[in-house]
Amino acid sequence: MQRNICIIDDDLVSQFATRYVIEQHSGDFSISTCANAEEALVKLSYLITEDKELPDIVFLDLIMGDMNGWEFIENLQSLAKGKRLPEIYILSGFSNSKDRAIAKEHALIDGYFDKPLSRNSLDKIFSKKTV
């Protein structure tokens, strides 16, 4: 079964590194990237409007241009209106310990990892459930 993954990060190097680690993992993946939260919301809004499946997993950077990761999550929750939300994993440098604490307690966050995403972190995510 193919897993659909969306990487939301304004840093192209981080996007590439995250994609590379996922592609090296055994499994069947469809990977899309968004350069910012606004682009991701447009994409996900389209999927919701067309009654298509949302990604299974979102890797989300917190620190981005006009809209940060927290604002993205709030907007996604409003857009989804009861639709199954993707698993959301924060992928950030966590320069702010407040962000780490919020991520730990946030109901919609399935996990948080420091950049760059490691193979061990990915193993933890994929071993949580069977495909």
ZARO-789344 format. One record per atom (N, C-alpha, C, O): residue in three letters; x, y, z. Coordinates in steps of 0.05 Angstrom, whole numbers, plus 5000, padded with zeros to 4 digits. Atoms other than C-alpha are relative to their C-alpha. Example, Ala and Ser with C-alpha at 12.3 -4.5 7.8 and 13.67 -1.06 7.14 Angstrom:
BEGIN
ALA501849765000ALA524649105156ALA501850245000ALA503950245013SER498449764999SER527349795143SER498550225014SER499550445018
//
This chain:
BEGIN
MET501749765000MET500050005000MET501850255000MET503650285017GLN498349765002GLN502950674979GLN499250205021GLN496850245027ARG500449794981ARG503751215031ARG500550274986ARG502650304973ASN499649735011ASN502751935009ASN501150185021ASN500150215043ILE498649834981ILE507552405042ILE500350284988ILE501050314965CYS499749725009CYS507753165038CYS502150135019CYS501950115043ILE497949854986ILE513953565059ILE499450294997ILE499450394974ILE500549725001ILE512554285077ILE502450145013ILE502750135038ASP497649884990ASP518954675084ASP501050214980ASP501050164956ASP499149795018ASP521555335055ASP502949984993ASP503950144978ASP497150045005ASP528755085055ASP500349774980ASP499749544987LEU499850205020LEU530254704991LEU502049785008LEU501649545001VAL498050204991VAL536254345022VAL498649815020VAL499049575018SER501450174981SER531854095079SER497949824986SER497649594992GLN501950165016GLN526553875029GLN501449764987GLN500449544988PHE498550215013PHE531753484990PHE500949795019PHE500749555014ALA499050194980ALA534753165052ALA497849825011ALA498149585014THR502250154990THR527952955078THR499049804979THR498549574985ARG500850175022ARG525852675010ARG502049774997ARG501149544993TYR497950205004TYR532452305004TYR499749775021TYR499849545014VAL500250204978VAL531651955072VAL497649824996VAL497749585000ILE502550165005ILE524551745055ILE500449814976ILE499649584978GLU499550175024GLU526551484986GLU501849775006GLU501649564993GLN498250224994GLN532051065017GLN498849795018GLN499849575021HIS501450194982HIS527150735065HIS498549804983HIS497449874961SER501550205015SER523950095043SER497050065003SER496050105025GLY502949945000GLY516750215024GLY499250144974GLY500950224958ASP501149885024ASP512250494971ASP498950285007ASP497050305022PHE500749734992PHE511751254976PHE499450184976PHE500750154955SER500449785019SER508851824936SER500750255016SER499450315037ILE499049774984ILE512452454959ILE499550264984ILE500350284961SER500349745012SER510353164945SER501250215019SER501550165043THR498849794983THR513553814970THR498550264995THR497450314973CYS501149735001CYS510954504984CYS502050195012CYS503250135033ALA498049814992ALA515455104991ALA499250185023ALA500950325034ASN500949844977ASN511255435044ASN497249915008ASN495949744995ALA502650084989ALA504955365086ALA497750084982ALA495749934980GLU502249905017GLU500655775039GLU499649814976GLU497349744969GLU500250195022GLU502255314980GLU498849745009GLU497149624994ALA501150264990ALA500754705022ALA497050025006ALA495549845000LEU502949974995LEU493954985044LEU498450014974LEU496249904973VAL501449995026VAL492055124971VAL499749714990VAL497649634981LYS500050285009LYS493954404953LYS498049835016LYS496549685004LEU501850164983LEU490354095012LEU497150094998LEU495349924999SER502849895004SER484254545002SER498849884975SER496549804974TYR500950135025TYR483754284931TYR499249715005TYR497149624996LEU500550284995LEU484153564955LEU497449975016LEU495849795010ILE502550014983ILE478653695007ILE497650074982ILE495649934983THR502349915018THR474154064956THR499349784980THR496949734975GLU500550215020GLU474953494906GLU499549735013GLU499249534999ASP500550244984ASP473652984961ASP502149784994ASP501449544992LYS497850185004LYS480452664950LYS501449965027LYS501150115045GLU498650074976GLU484852345002GLU502250215006GLU503650294988LEU497749834991LEU489552795042LEU502449825003LEU502249585004PRO497650174996PRO496752565050PRO499749845026PRO498349925045ASP500050164976ASP497852025101ASP501850135021ASP501150135045ILE498149884981ILE503752395132ILE500950284989ILE501350314965VAL498949745007VAL505953125132VAL502550055018VAL502350025043PHE497749914985PHE512953335152PHE500050304998PHE500150414976LEU500549724999LEU512254055173LEU502250165014LEU502950105037ASP498149814987ASP517454595186ASP498450205015ASP496150275007LEU501549804984LEU515355095239LEU500750294991LEU498950464990ILE499149735006ILE519455705218ILE500050044970ILE501849954956MET500249935028MET517255945150MET499150284997MET498450415016GLY500649725006GLY515856605116GLY497550125011GLY497450185035ASP502449864992ASP508956915119ASP498249855020ASP497049975037MET501650174982MET505456335154MET501749795012MET503149644998ASN498450214987ASN508855895206ASN498549745002ASN496149724995GLY501250274998GLY507455165220GLY497649995018GLY495749855012TRP502350004982TRP502755305278TRP497550124986TRP495350014989GLU502249885015GLU498455755234GLU499049814979GLU496649804973PHE500850205020PHE498455225180PHE498249795013PHE496149725001ILE501650214986ILE495754705230ILE497250115006ILE495249975002GLU502649884994GLU490155185252GLU498350024975GLU495949954976ASN501549975025ASN488155325180ASN499249734989ASN497049704979LEU500650275010LEU488454585161LEU497649895015LEU495849775004GLN502250104983GLN483954405219GLN497450134992GLN495349994991SER502549865009SER478854925197SER499149914973SER496749874969LEU500750095027LEU479154695125LEU498849725000LEU497049664985ALA500650285001ALA478553955140ALA497149945009ALA495949754998LYS502850034990LYS471854005178LYS499249715002LYS497349624989GLY500850284994GLY471653295204GLY501349794982GLY501049554987LYS498650195017LYS475652975148LYS502549895015LYS503650035032ARG497650124987ARG481352515169ARG502450174994ARG503150224971LEU497649845004LEU487452935180LEU502549824998LEU502549605008PRO497650165002PRO494352695162PRO501549995027PRO501050155045GLU498250004978GLU499452485214GLU501950244995GLU502950274973ILE498349765003ILE503453125226ILE502549965018ILE502349935042TYR497550024986TYR510753085245TYR501550274996TYR502050354973ILE498549755001ILE514453725262ILE502949934994ILE504049755006LEU497350045008LEU521253755229LEU501350275001LEU501150434983SER499049734996SER524954345256SER502650005016SER503449805028GLY497549974985GLY531354605287GLY499450045030GLY501250035046PHE500949944972PHE527354765351PHE501950195014PHE502850135036SER498349804986SER531455375366SER498550115024SER499750245041ASN501749894978ASN525655555412ASN498949765016ASN497449605006SER500950224983SER524455075470SER497050015004SER495749815010LYS502949984997LYS517355345475LYS498649854977LYS496649724983ASP501250155022ASP515855045406ASP500149705006ASP498249565000ARG499850294994ARG518354365429ARG497949925021ARG496649715018ALA502050064979ALA513854395491ALA497250004988ALA495649824994ILE502749995013ILE507754595449ILE499649764983ILE497549644983ALA500250235018ALA509154045399ALA499449745016ALA497849575007LYS500450244984LYS509453525454LYS497149975010LYS496049755012GLU502750004989GLU502553725480GLU497850034980GLU495549984986HIS502149945021HIS498953895415HIS498749754991HIS500049554984ALA501650245007ALA493353405398ALA500449914971ALA500249684966LEU499850085028LEU494653425323LEU502949934992LEU503349854969ILE497250065006ILE502253325327ILE500649715008ILE500349645032ASP499450284994ASP504252595322ASP502949955008ASP503649745019GLY497250024991GLY511652725335GLY501550244990GLY500650404975TYR498249785007TYR517353205328TYR502849904998TYR503749745015PHE497350085005PHE524353125302PHE501750244993PHE500750424980ASP498149805008ASP530453555295ASP500849954971ASP501049734962LYS498950035027LYS532953705225LYS502949925002LYS504250015021PRO501450135021PRO535453345187PRO498749745010PRO499649625029LEU501450254993LEU530652755190LEU502049774996LEU503349744975SER498150235001SER534652125205SER498549754993SER496049734995ARG501250265006ARG533351415183ARG498849885025ARG496749755024ASN501150104974ASN532351225257ASN497350135006ASN495550005015SER502549864995SER526951755264SER497849904981SER495549854990LEU501950105019LEU523551505201LEU499149725007LEU496849655005ASP500750274991ASP523850795227ASP498050015023ASP496149855024LYS501949974978LYS520251025290LYS497250074990LYS495249965000ILE502649925011ILE514751345249ILE498749764987ILE496349714992PHE501250225015PHE513650745203PHE499549755016PHE497949585008SER500450244984SER514150225258SER497650045019SER496849855032LYS502349954982LYS508350555296LYS497549844992LYS495849775008LYS502450145009LYS503250185253LYS500849834976LYS502849874963THR499650175023THR502749655200THR498750134976THR496850284979VAL501149895025VAL501349825128VAL497749844991VAL496549904970
//
